[in-house]
């Protein structure tokens, strides 16, 4: 499984524009073959911080995701929002349940 996690700072007053860009991206990405989870969220204690979490079946699914037309549309729309400190990382992982 491939896990993608990241964060970005959304400028003050740009959240509505960011959400307008993110909603179609999330919807389309969740429909892709190999997508297990795809979500963006706003940090509860730092309201300008966007959190990114994705889980993909394998690296091929993630590579395919980057080639999707909605990815190009999203990149352009997100650039117009002007996020700062964008950091996104990919991890190859074998998940194990945590004993809670």
C-alpha positions in Angstrom: 0.0 0.0 0.0 1.1 3.5 -0.7 0.3 6.2 1.8 0.5 9.9 0.8 0.4 12.5 3.5 1.0 16.2 3.4 0.1 19.7 4.4 -0.2 23.2 3.1 -1.1 26.6 4.4 -4.1 28.1 2.8 -4.1 31.9 2.8 -6.5 33.8 5.0 -9.8 34.3 3.1 -9.0 31.7 0.4 -10.7 28.6 2.0 -13.9 28.9 -0.1 -11.8 29.0 -3.3 -9.7 26.1 -2.0 -12.7 24.0 -1.2 -14.2 24.7 -4.7 -10.9 23.3 -6.1 -10.7 20.3 -3.7 -14.3 19.0 -3.8 -14.2 17.8 -7.5 -10.7 16.5 -7.0 -11.7 14.4 -4.0 -14.8 13.1 -5.7 -13.0 12.1 -8.9 -10.0 10.6 -7.1 -12.2 8.4 -4.9 -13.6 6.8 -8.0 -10.2 5.9 -9.4 -9.1 2.2 -9.5 -6.7 1.6 -6.7 -7.8 4.5 -4.5 -8.5 3.2 -1.0 -8.8 6.6 0.8 -8.6 10.2 -0.4 -9.2 13.1 2.0 -8.3 16.7 2.8 -9.1 18.3 6.1 -8.7 21.5 8.0 -6.7 21.3 11.2 -8.8 22.0 14.2 -6.2 23.9 16.1 -4.5 25.6 13.2 -7.4 26.8 10.9 -5.2 27.8 7.9 -3.5 24.4 7.8 -4.7 21.8 5.2 -4.0 18.2 5.9 -3.8 15.6 3.1 -4.2 11.9 3.4 -4.4 9.3 0.6 -4.1 5.6 0.5 -3.5 3.7 -2.8 -3.4 0.0 -3.6 0.1 0.3 -5.1 2.5 2.7 -6.7 1.0 2.0 -10.2 -2.3 3.3 -9.0 -0.7 6.5 -7.7 1.2 7.1 -10.9 -2.0 6.6 -12.9 -3.7 9.2 -10.6 -1.1 11.8 -11.5 -2.0 11.3 -15.2 -5.7 11.8 -14.7 -7.3 14.9 -16.3 -8.8 16.1 -13.0 -5.3 16.2 -11.6 -4.2 18.8 -14.1 -7.4 20.9 -13.5 -6.8 20.7 -9.7 -3.2 21.8 -10.0 -4.2 24.9 -11.9 -7.0 25.7 -9.5 -4.9 25.1 -6.5 -2.1 27.4 -7.9 -4.7 30.2 -8.1 -5.4 29.7 -4.3 -1.7 30.2 -3.6 -1.0 27.6 -0.9 2.2 28.1 1.1 4.5 25.5 2.6 3.1 22.7 0.5 4.7 19.4 1.6 3.5 16.0 0.3 5.3 12.7 1.0 4.8 9.2 -0.2 5.4 6.1 1.9 5.3 2.4 1.0 3.7 0.7 3.9 2.4 -2.7 5.2 -0.5 -1.8 7.4 -1.0 -3.5 10.8 -3.8 -2.7 13.2 -2.9 -1.0 16.4 -4.0 -2.7 19.6 -6.2 -0.1 21.2 
